[in-house]
Amino acid sequence: LGALGPRAPLMAAAVLCLAMALICALFLPETLPPSRRRAMQWRDSLPLAGLVTLASRGPVAPLVLITFFDKVAGFVFPAVWAYFAMAQFGWDTAKVGVSLAVYGLCLVAVQAGLVRLLVARIGPRATAIAGLSVGVAGFVVLSGLQSGMVALILIPIFAIREVAGTALNGVMSGMTNPDEQGG
């Protein structure tokens, strides 16, 4: 879409977000039973206040920090990939777009299936460590690649790093009071 102009990807993203919001509103049930819900307070909607509250809770605090840095690292890839791939491999916007689309599809596959399998087989802690380890190796390897084709081949493997955040979220959810889950 970037080949159509700089606004085309943004408009496509807006349409996708609208579609996802509608699907969630129509088909995504509330999982917290009414007996465990609490009244909404204005301070609950402030992300930093909730983060400070969560981070102040003993064993959850290091997991919050790990999750924060995992998210920052995860945002680096799509944020700098276009610049990197153009400079390193001489790609145009279409090739960068295809590579990011492949990455996105791989993330969907990881989220939809691989996380559940890994957590069931090796547990959430090992899943998180494995995902973070794949992230370390992936960033190091990608930074030194000279071949765009090898990069495309490695993107699905690199997407496995996404299991870390999901596993960490599950662990933190289990450590949170039932009336605070989802906050």
DRENMAR-752847 format. One line per field, with one value per atom (N, C-alpha, C): atom name; x, y, z; residue number from 1. Coordinates in nm, 4 decimals. Layout:
N
at: c(CA_...)
east: c(X_...)
north: c(Y_...)
up: c(Z_...)
i: c(NUM_...)
This chain:
183
at: c(N_CA_C_N_CA_C_N_CA_C_N_CA_C_N_CA_C_N_CA_C_N_CA_C_N_CA_C_N_CA_C_N_CA_C_N_CA_C_N_CA_C_N_CA_C_N_CA_C_N_CA_C_N_CA_C_N_CA_C_N_CA_C_N_CA_C_N_CA_C_N_CA_C_N_CA_C_N_CA_C_N_CA_C_N_CA_C_N_CA_C_N_CA_C_N_CA_C_N_CA_C_N_CA_C_N_CA_C_N_CA_C_N_CA_C_N_CA_C_N_CA_C_N_CA_C_N_CA_C_N_CA_C_N_CA_C_N_CA_C_N_CA_C_N_CA_C_N_CA_C_N_CA_C_N_CA_C_N_CA_C_N_CA_C_N_CA_C_N_CA_C_N_CA_C_N_CA_C_N_CA_C_N_CA_C_N_CA_C_N_CA_C_N_CA_C_N_CA_C_N_CA_C_N_CA_C_N_CA_C_N_CA_C_N_CA_C_N_CA_C_N_CA_C_N_CA_C_N_CA_C_N_CA_C_N_CA_C_N_CA_C_N_CA_C_N_CA_C_N_CA_C_N_CA_C_N_CA_C_N_CA_C_N_CA_C_N_CA_C_N_CA_C_N_CA_C_N_CA_C_N_CA_C_N_CA_C_N_CA_C_N_CA_C_N_CA_C_N_CA_C_N_CA_C_N_CA_C_N_CA_C_N_CA_C_N_CA_C_N_CA_C_N_CA_C_N_CA_C_N_CA_C_N_CA_C_N_CA_C_N_CA_C_N_CA_C_N_CA_C_N_CA_C_N_CA_C_N_CA_C_N_CA_C_N_CA_C_N_CA_C_N_CA_C_N_CA_C_N_CA_C_N_CA_C_N_CA_C_N_CA_C_N_CA_C_N_CA_C_N_CA_C_N_CA_C_N_CA_C_N_CA_C_N_CA_C_N_CA_C_N_CA_C_N_CA_C_N_CA_C_N_CA_C_N_CA_C_N_CA_C_N_CA_C_N_CA_C_N_CA_C_N_CA_C_N_CA_C_N_CA_C_N_CA_C_N_CA_C_N_CA_C_N_CA_C_N_CA_C_N_CA_C_N_CA_C_N_CA_C_N_CA_C_N_CA_C_N_CA_C_N_CA_C_N_CA_C_N_CA_C_N_CA_C_N_CA_C_N_CA_C_N_CA_C_N_CA_C_N_CA_C_N_CA_C_N_CA_C_N_CA_C_N_CA_C_N_CA_C_N_CA_C_N_CA_C_N_CA_C_N_CA_C_N_CA_C_N_CA_C_N_CA_C_N_CA_C_N_CA_C_N_CA_C_N_CA_C_N_CA_C_N_CA_C_N_CA_C_N_CA_C_N_CA_C_N_CA_C_N_CA_C_N_CA_C_N_CA_C_N_CA_C_N_CA_C_N_CA_C_N_CA_C_N_CA_C_N_CA_C)
east: c(0.0810_0.0000_0.0850_0.2061_0.2934_0.3264_0.3223_0.3491_0.2377_0.1194_0.0073_0.0156_0.1006_0.1155_0.1291_0.1780_0.2046_0.0790_-0.0358_-0.1585_-0.2304_-0.2035_-0.2760_-0.2622_-0.1421_-0.1331_-0.2085_-0.2079_-0.2779_-0.4289_-0.4802_-0.6237_-0.6632_-0.5796_-0.6075_-0.6066_-0.5125_-0.5067_-0.6316_-0.6795_-0.8013_-0.9212_-0.9318_-1.0423_-1.0322_-0.9117_-0.8949_-0.9305_-0.8895_-0.9232_-1.0739_-1.1415_-1.2870_-1.3517_-1.3054_-1.3611_-1.3385_-1.2190_-1.1896_-1.2742_-1.2940_-1.3767_-1.5209_-1.5718_-1.7082_-1.7190_-1.6218_-1.6231_-1.6165_-1.5298_-1.5207_-1.6529_-1.7137_-1.8398_-1.9506_-1.9492_-2.0565_-2.0324_-1.9084_-1.8838_-1.7945_-1.7305_-1.6383_-1.7118_-1.7339_-1.8077_-1.7188_-1.7817_-1.7108_-1.6808_-1.5550_-1.5168_-1.5219_-1.5263_-1.5320_-1.6786_-1.7194_-1.8605_-1.9011_-2.0284_-2.0754_-2.0438_-2.0414_-2.0142_-1.8710_-1.7807_-1.6408_-1.6029_-1.6970_-1.6683_-1.6768_-1.6027_-1.6084_-1.6484_-1.6937_-1.7374_-1.6188_-1.6416_-1.5376_-1.5128_-1.3851_-1.3456_-1.2545_-1.2570_-1.1806_-1.0319_-0.9760_-0.8330_-0.8003_-0.8997_-0.8769_-0.8501_-0.8922_-0.8744_-0.7414_-0.6658_-0.5369_-0.4292_-0.3714_-0.2770_-0.1577_-0.1016_0.0167_-0.0176_-0.1351_-0.1759_-0.1930_-0.2544_-0.2710_-0.1384_-0.0482_0.0841_0.1616_0.1536_0.2229_0.1643_0.0313_-0.0329_0.0118_0.0102_0.0505_0.1977_0.2811_0.4253_0.4632_0.3765_0.4082_0.3744_0.3196_0.2758_0.3851_0.4720_0.5736_0.6182_0.5770_0.6319_0.5910_0.4893_0.4472_0.5386_0.6001_0.6798_0.7883_0.8704_0.9716_0.9106_0.7951_0.7293_0.6756_0.6307_0.5851_0.7022_0.8163_0.9362_0.9799_0.9818_1.0189_0.9211_0.7923_0.6912_0.7100_0.7403_0.7633_0.8780_0.9903_1.1055_1.0810_1.0042_0.9677_0.8851_0.7921_0.7093_0.7936_0.8848_0.9725_1.0539_1.1126_1.1906_1.1021_0.9808_0.8886_0.8485_0.8384_0.8021_0.9189_1.0401_1.1574_1.1565_1.1241_1.1317_1.0476_0.9157_0.8399_0.8719_0.9170_0.9460_1.0690_1.1713_1.2955_1.3160_1.2318_1.2521_1.2554_1.1649_1.1609_1.2935_1.3424_1.4689_1.5840_1.5853_1.6919_1.6914_1.5751_1.5672_1.6016_1.5626_1.5972_1.7476_1.8067_1.9501_2.0338_1.9943_2.0754_2.0580_1.9337_1.9053_1.8662_1.8514_1.8103_1.6644_1.5813_1.4409_1.3634_1.2567_1.1634_1.0469_0.9501_0.8388_0.7554_0.7422_0.6626_0.7272_0.8580_0.9257_0.9196_0.9358_0.9250_0.7834_0.6842_0.5454_0.5173_0.5685_0.5501_0.6173_0.7374_0.8071_0.7322_0.6767_0.5997_0.4682_0.4083_0.2862_0.3153_0.4281_0.4680_0.4877_0.5546_0.5772_0.4442_0.3527_0.2216_0.1451_0.1463_0.0787_0.1433_0.2745_0.3442_0.3081_0.2928_0.2514_0.1125_0.0231_-0.1113_-0.1035_-0.0230_-0.0084_0.0490_0.1475_0.2079_0.1038_0.0294_-0.0708_-0.1860_-0.2261_-0.3426_-0.3135_-0.1908_-0.1675_-0.0446_0.0658_0.1923_0.1994_0.1469_0.1550_0.0860_-0.0343_-0.1105_-0.0361_0.0195_0.0922_0.2146_0.2916_0.4132_0.3816_0.2827_0.2484_0.2001_0.1212_0.0730_0.1871_0.2843_0.3919_0.5053_0.5491_0.6674_0.6380_0.5171_0.4792_0.5036_0.4382_0.4500_0.5886_0.6555_0.7891_0.8869_0.8926_0.9827_0.9442_0.8145_0.7684_0.8185_0.8068_0.8551_1.0057_1.0802_1.2266_1.2621_1.1926_1.2197_1.1917_1.0791_1.0462_1.1473_1.1875_1.2880_1.4220_1.4570_1.5822_1.5786_1.4656_1.4507_1.4636_1.4100_1.4225_1.5667_1.6431_1.7852_1.8562_1.8422_1.9097_1.8609_1.7307_1.6748_1.7250_1.7254_1.7733_1.9206_2.0001_2.1435_2.1649_2.0979_2.1159_2.0649_1.9459_1.8904_1.9789_2.0397_2.1207_2.2441_2.2909_2.4103_2.3848_2.2603_2.2303_2.2699_2.3144_2.3467_2.2484_2.1668_2.0757_1.9305_1.8579_1.7156_1.6376_1.6779_1.6091_1.6229_1.7411_1.7608_1.6760_1.6663_1.5821_1.4372_1.3857_1.2486_1.2295_1.3286_1.3197_1.3201_1.3956_1.4072_1.2916_1.2150_1.1067_1.0091_0.9638_0.8720_0.9341_1.0623_1.1301_1.1390_1.1735_1.1859_1.0521_0.9406_0.8086_0.7768_0.8493_0.8268_0.8537_0.9321_0.9603_0.8326_0.7266_0.5998_0.5396_0.5794_0.5231_0.5576_0.6661_0.7102_0.6074_0.5634_0.4686_0.3377_0.2885_0.1623_0.1768_0.2866_0.3101_0.3234_0.3960_0.4117_0.2779_0.1943_0.0613_-0.0220_-0.0128_-0.0865_-0.0397_0.0907_0.1454_0.1011_0.1110_0.0708_-0.0780_-0.1586_-0.3022_-0.3319_-0.2598_-0.2787_-0.2329_-0.1435_-0.0918_-0.1729_-0.2714_-0.3504_-0.4794_-0.5263_-0.6530_-0.7636_-0.8568_-0.9623_-1.0411_-1.0646_-1.1426_-1.0599_-0.9293_-0.8430_-0.7968_-0.8304_-0.7866_-0.8460_-0.7630_-0.8058_-0.7702_-0.7450_-0.7120_-0.5784)
north: c(-0.1208_0.0000_0.1267_0.1165_0.2329_0.2811_0.1899_0.2291_0.3180_0.3134_0.3978_0.5389_0.5579_0.6889_0.6734_0.7770_0.7660_0.7549_0.7975_0.7902_0.6564_0.5823_0.4577_0.3562_0.3310_0.2361_0.2833_0.4143_0.4670_0.4502_0.4748_0.4585_0.3107_0.2228_0.0791_0.0362_0.0881_0.0556_0.1061_0.2244_0.2780_0.1876_0.1423_0.0528_-0.0788_-0.1337_-0.2571_-0.2382_-0.1271_-0.0998_-0.0886_-0.0216_-0.0100_-0.1479_-0.2295_-0.3641_-0.4465_-0.4372_-0.5130_-0.4648_-0.3338_-0.2801_-0.3303_-0.3313_-0.3808_-0.5296_-0.6068_-0.7507_-0.7748_-0.7009_-0.7153_-0.6788_-0.5677_-0.5239_-0.6264_-0.6921_-0.7857_-0.9278_-0.9730_-1.1148_-1.1486_-1.0509_-1.0817_-1.0700_-1.1827_-1.1764_-1.1260_-1.0697_-1.0302_-1.1580_-1.1778_-1.3013_-1.2901_-1.1696_-1.1510_-1.1516_-1.2483_-1.2546_-1.1295_-1.0925_-0.9710_-0.9701_-1.0854_-1.0914_-1.0496_-1.0533_-1.0188_-0.8821_-0.8130_-0.6801_-0.5752_-0.4683_-0.3567_-0.2317_-0.1339_-0.0094_0.0618_0.1183_0.1934_0.3257_0.3560_0.4846_0.5536_0.6849_0.7623_0.7255_0.7069_0.6748_0.5401_0.4517_0.3223_0.3348_0.4452_0.4630_0.5290_0.5705_0.6340_0.5259_0.5026_0.3911_0.3960_0.5115_0.5183_0.4901_0.5330_0.5057_0.3556_0.2895_0.1447_0.0726_0.1219_0.0609_0.0760_0.1949_0.2179_0.1271_0.1155_0.0278_-0.1161_-0.1626_-0.3000_-0.3219_-0.2268_-0.2409_-0.2385_-0.1824_-0.1737_-0.3024_-0.3981_-0.5224_-0.6284_-0.6326_-0.7340_-0.8124_-0.9401_-1.0269_-0.9892_-0.9074_-0.8676_-0.7583_-0.6807_-0.5655_-0.6011_-0.7038_-0.7340_-0.7782_-0.8449_-0.8884_-0.7695_-0.6672_-0.5453_-0.4810_-0.4753_-0.4176_-0.4992_-0.6312_-0.7176_-0.6973_-0.6924_-0.6735_-0.5396_-0.4347_-0.3030_-0.3078_-0.3649_-0.3713_-0.4654_-0.5716_-0.6604_-0.5846_-0.5029_-0.4252_-0.3221_-0.2556_-0.1586_-0.2281_-0.3428_-0.4173_-0.4603_-0.5027_-0.5450_-0.4322_-0.3116_-0.1963_-0.1497_-0.1801_-0.1387_-0.2017_-0.3310_-0.4003_-0.3328_-0.3190_-0.2561_-0.1078_-0.0428_0.1007_0.1295_0.0458_0.0729_-0.0190_-0.1208_-0.2187_-0.1556_-0.0641_-0.0037_0.0660_0.1446_0.2139_0.1150_0.0161_-0.0829_-0.1614_-0.2128_-0.2962_-0.2158_-0.0896_-0.0066_0.0194_0.0482_0.0774_-0.0489_-0.1561_-0.2782_-0.3633_-0.3712_-0.4623_-0.3907_-0.2577_-0.1829_-0.2056_-0.2431_-0.2705_-0.1422_-0.1551_-0.0446_-0.0619_0.0312_0.0250_-0.1010_-0.1510_-0.2721_-0.3926_-0.4091_-0.5218_-0.5087_-0.3872_-0.3652_-0.3996_-0.3566_-0.3864_-0.5356_-0.6075_-0.7531_-0.8164_-0.7723_-0.8312_-0.8031_-0.6838_-0.6528_-0.7290_-0.7509_-0.8317_-0.9759_-1.0294_-1.1650_-1.1700_-1.0699_-1.0632_-1.0578_-0.9756_-0.9649_-1.0963_-1.1648_-1.2941_-1.3970_-1.3908_-1.4810_-1.4512_-1.3234_-1.2872_-1.3420_-1.3347_-1.3896_-1.5400_-1.6093_-1.7542_-1.7870_-1.7101_-1.7326_-1.7103_-1.5998_-1.5680_-1.6678_-1.7102_-1.7977_-1.9418_-1.9862_-2.1271_-2.1624_-2.1008_-2.1427_-2.1141_-1.9997_-1.9647_-2.0718_-2.1075_-2.2060_-2.3397_-2.3813_-2.5081_-2.5047_-2.3954_-2.3853_-2.3764_-2.2960_-2.2824_-2.4160_-2.4893_-2.6203_-2.7205_-2.7122_-2.8114_-2.7774_-2.6503_-2.6172_-2.5168_-2.4640_-2.3700_-2.2253_-2.1318_-1.9901_-1.9309_-1.9717_-1.9173_-1.9554_-2.0835_-2.1302_-2.0719_-2.0539_-1.9935_-1.8498_-1.7755_-1.6370_-1.6319_-1.7171_-1.7198_-1.7582_-1.8563_-1.8977_-1.7833_-1.7152_-1.6036_-1.4908_-1.4565_-1.3510_-1.3931_-1.5207_-1.5707_-1.5645_-1.6004_-1.5886_-1.4419_-1.3519_-1.2091_-1.1628_-1.2037_-1.1667_-1.2160_-1.3454_-1.4041_-1.3393_-1.3180_-1.2611_-1.1205_-1.0351_-0.8985_-0.8972_-0.9799_-0.9853_-1.0339_-1.1422_-1.1983_-1.1015_-1.0460_-0.9539_-0.8311_-0.7830_-0.6619_-0.6825_-0.8056_-0.8313_-0.8943_-0.9145_-0.9807_-0.8954_-0.9626_-0.8957_-0.9340_-1.0351_-1.0867_-1.0650_-0.9957_-0.9753_-1.1049_-1.1974_-1.3263_-1.4040_-1.4025_-1.4699_-1.4015_-1.2709_-1.1986_-1.2442_-1.2565_-1.3033_-1.4440_-1.5287_-1.6655_-1.6673_-1.5754_-1.5725_-1.5010_-1.4215_-1.3461_-1.4366_-1.5487_-1.6343_-1.6888_-1.7178_-1.7661_-1.6526_-1.5330_-1.4175_-1.3834_-1.4083_-1.3768_-1.4593_-1.5681_-1.6527_-1.5755_-1.4690_-1.3909_-1.3370_-1.3298_-1.2760_-1.3615_-1.4873_-1.5719_-1.5180_-1.4457_-1.3964_-1.3042_-1.2047_-1.1083_-1.1715_-1.2618_-1.3280_-1.4161_-1.4883_-1.5723_-1.4857_-1.3752_-1.2856_-1.2264_-1.1885_-1.1342_-1.2377_-1.3627_-1.4688_-1.4891_-1.4873_-1.5030_-1.3870_-1.2642_-1.1482_-1.1498_-1.1926_-1.2009_-1.2978_-1.4099_-1.5072_-1.4584_-1.3596_-1.3056_-1.1859_-1.1449_-1.0263_-1.0670_-0.9850_-1.0120_-1.0263_-1.1190_-1.1429_-1.0175_-0.9285_-0.8078_-0.7011_-0.7254_-0.6298_-0.6817_-0.8063_-0.8622_-0.7838_-0.7621_-0.6827_-0.5358_-0.4930_-0.3525_-0.3171)
up: c(0.0000_0.0000_0.0000_0.0547_0.0558_-0.0837_-0.1818_-0.3196_-0.3750_-0.3135_-0.3565_-0.2992_-0.2024_-0.1400_0.0099_0.0762_0.2194_0.3055_0.2538_0.3320_0.3187_0.2142_0.1889_0.3031_0.3553_0.4669_0.5911_0.6143_0.7312_0.7165_0.5978_0.5746_0.5845_0.5318_0.5425_0.6889_0.7661_0.9085_0.9799_0.9432_1.0044_0.9739_0.8496_0.8121_0.8897_0.9005_0.9770_1.1244_1.1824_1.3227_1.3420_1.2508_1.2588_1.2495_1.1561_1.1407_1.2678_1.3242_1.4459_1.5631_1.5751_1.6831_1.6698_1.5492_1.5275_1.5602_1.5167_1.5451_1.6960_1.7654_1.9109_1.9775_1.9349_1.9944_1.9724_1.8585_1.8259_1.8776_1.8791_1.9029_2.0217_2.0834_2.1924_2.3259_2.3924_2.5198_2.6327_2.7330_2.8542_2.9318_2.9713_3.0394_3.1908_3.2423_3.3871_3.4298_3.5137_3.5538_3.6317_3.6235_3.6921_3.8415_3.9057_4.0495_4.0840_3.9867_4.0132_3.9571_3.8994_3.8438_3.9533_3.9348_4.0288_3.9535_4.0257_3.9639_3.9001_3.7836_3.7127_3.7841_3.8036_3.8599_3.7605_3.7590_3.6631_3.6663_3.7844_3.7953_3.7301_3.7192_3.6553_3.5058_3.4464_3.3026_3.2671_3.3660_3.3416_3.3352_3.2164_3.2010_3.2959_3.3173_3.4030_3.5487_3.5943_3.7317_3.7518_3.6568_3.6655_3.6609_3.5798_3.5692_3.6998_3.7609_3.8885_3.9960_3.9985_4.0966_4.0776_3.9540_3.9246_3.9570_3.9202_3.9414_4.0888_4.1726_4.3157_4.3897_4.3217_4.3839_4.3789_4.4711_4.4905_4.3690_4.3591_4.2549_4.1126_4.0969_3.9631_3.9071_3.9935_3.9504_3.8483_3.8703_3.7684_3.6358_3.6431_3.5197_3.4401_3.5122_3.4447_3.3712_3.4371_3.3753_3.2539_3.2674_3.1552_3.0390_3.0701_2.9658_2.8966_2.9730_2.9138_2.8128_2.8538_2.7638_2.6457_2.6678_2.5574_2.4544_2.5009_2.4076_2.3326_2.4023_2.3352_2.2266_2.2606_2.1611_2.0447_2.0753_1.9696_1.8769_1.9293_1.8459_1.7595_1.8024_1.7255_1.5871_1.5807_1.4525_1.3446_1.3613_1.2526_1.2353_1.3425_1.3328_1.2475_1.2568_1.1842_1.0643_1.0515_0.9458_0.8079_0.7791_0.6454_0.6139_0.7075_0.6860_0.6707_0.7598_0.7578_0.6265_0.5873_0.4668_0.3406_0.3376_0.2207_0.2155_0.3301_0.3338_0.3177_0.3836_0.3853_0.2596_0.2103_0.0996_-0.0295_-0.0243_-0.1424_-0.1805_-0.0849_-0.1127_-0.1392_-0.2167_-0.2361_-0.1387_-0.1437_-0.0480_-0.0649_-0.1852_-0.2066_-0.1369_-0.1498_-0.0847_0.0676_0.1164_0.2605_0.3060_0.2293_0.2633_0.2659_0.1689_0.1664_0.2883_0.3203_0.4354_0.5656_0.5807_0.7013_0.7037_0.5866_0.5802_0.6213_0.5742_0.6139_0.7645_0.8188_0.9628_1.0376_0.9903_1.0543_1.0521_0.9392_0.9301_1.0229_1.0339_1.1252_1.2709_1.3043_1.4402_1.4702_1.3720_1.3905_1.4166_1.3381_1.3563_1.4938_1.5365_1.6683_1.7776_1.7688_1.8699_1.8693_1.7503_1.7387_1.7781_1.7640_1.7890_1.8685_1.8360_1.8964_2.0459_2.0891_2.2316_2.3155_2.2772_2.3540_2.3607_2.2478_2.2456_2.3359_2.3269_2.4081_2.5573_2.5934_2.7348_2.7900_2.7126_2.7581_2.7708_2.6833_2.6825_2.7793_2.7823_2.8644_2.9754_2.9808_3.0854_3.0448_3.1140_3.0762_3.0988_3.2058_3.2339_3.1231_3.0902_2.9846_2.8490_2.8270_2.7014_2.6909_2.7996_2.7995_2.7762_2.8449_2.8277_2.6850_2.6290_2.4906_2.3938_2.4118_2.3236_2.3319_2.4525_2.4687_2.4097_2.4233_2.3654_2.2134_2.1546_2.0089_1.9680_2.0505_2.0215_2.0200_2.1194_2.1240_1.9987_1.9716_1.8550_1.7259_1.7164_1.5941_1.5660_1.6677_1.6462_1.6084_1.6736_1.6427_1.4997_1.4628_1.3285_1.2218_1.2414_1.1418_1.1221_1.2302_1.2182_1.1304_1.1190_1.0393_0.9035_0.8686_0.7408_0.6209_0.5188_0.3925_0.2828_0.3068_0.2049_0.2447_0.1589_0.1820_0.1771_0.0937_0.0846_0.2145_0.2733_0.4019_0.5091_0.5043_0.5996_0.5888_0.4679_0.4490_0.5038_0.4849_0.5351_0.6886_0.7486_0.8942_0.9632_0.8920_0.9550_1.0295_0.9721_1.0488_1.1779_1.1739_1.2948_1.3962_1.3489_1.4367_1.5029_1.4341_1.4887_1.6129_1.6321_1.7502_1.8790_1.8715_1.9915_2.0550_1.9779_2.0268_2.1385_2.1512_2.2570_2.3958_2.4069_2.5377_2.6014_2.5280_2.5840_2.6253_2.5431_2.5753_2.6989_2.7085_2.8265_2.9518_2.9418_3.0567_3.0997_3.0040_3.0372_3.1116_3.0684_3.1364_3.2791_3.2988_3.4336_3.5223_3.4708_3.5509_3.5821_3.4869_3.5104_3.6231_3.6256_3.7320_3.8682_3.8722_3.9961_4.0463_3.9672_3.9993_4.0683_4.1587_4.2256_4.1224_4.1443_4.0449_4.0072_4.1033_4.0712_3.9997_3.9821_3.9121_3.7769_3.7426_3.6158_3.5005_3.3998_3.2852_3.3001_3.4217_3.4463_3.3873)
i: c(1_1_1_2_2_2_3_3_3_4_4_4_5_5_5_6_6_6_7_7_7_8_8_8_9_9_9_10_10_10_11_11_11_12_12_12_13_13_13_14_14_14_15_15_15_16_16_16_17_17_17_18_18_18_19_19_19_20_20_20_21_21_21_22_22_22_23_23_23_24_24_24_25_25_25_26_26_26_27_27_27_28_28_28_29_29_29_30_30_30_31_31_31_32_32_32_33_33_33_34_34_34_35_35_35_36_36_36_37_37_37_38_38_38_39_39_39_40_40_40_41_41_41_42_42_42_43_43_43_44_44_44_45_45_45_46_46_46_47_47_47_48_48_48_49_49_49_50_50_50_51_51_51_52_52_52_53_53_53_54_54_54_55_55_55_56_56_56_57_57_57_58_58_58_59_59_59_60_60_60_61_61_61_62_62_62_63_63_63_64_64_64_65_65_65_66_66_66_67_67_67_68_68_68_69_69_69_70_70_70_71_71_71_72_72_72_73_73_73_74_74_74_75_75_75_76_76_76_77_77_77_78_78_78_79_79_79_80_80_80_81_81_81_82_82_82_83_83_83_84_84_84_85_85_85_86_86_86_87_87_87_88_88_88_89_89_89_90_90_90_91_91_91_92_92_92_93_93_93_94_94_94_95_95_95_96_96_96_97_97_97_98_98_98_99_99_99_100_100_100_101_101_101_102_102_102_103_103_103_104_104_104_105_105_105_106_106_106_107_107_107_108_108_108_109_109_109_110_110_110_111_111_111_112_112_112_113_113_113_114_114_114_115_115_115_116_116_116_117_117_117_118_118_118_119_119_119_120_120_120_121_121_121_122_122_122_123_123_123_124_124_124_125_125_125_126_126_126_127_127_127_128_128_128_129_129_129_130_130_130_131_131_131_132_132_132_133_133_133_134_134_134_135_135_135_136_136_136_137_137_137_138_138_138_139_139_139_140_140_140_141_141_141_142_142_142_143_143_143_144_144_144_145_145_145_146_146_146_147_147_147_148_148_148_149_149_149_150_150_150_151_151_151_152_152_152_153_153_153_154_154_154_155_155_155_156_156_156_157_157_157_158_158_158_159_159_159_160_160_160_161_161_161_162_162_162_163_163_163_164_164_164_165_165_165_166_166_166_167_167_167_168_168_168_169_169_169_170_170_170_171_171_171_172_172_172_173_173_173_174_174_174_175_175_175_176_176_176_177_177_177_178_178_178_179_179_179_180_180_180_181_181_181_182_182_182_183_183_183)
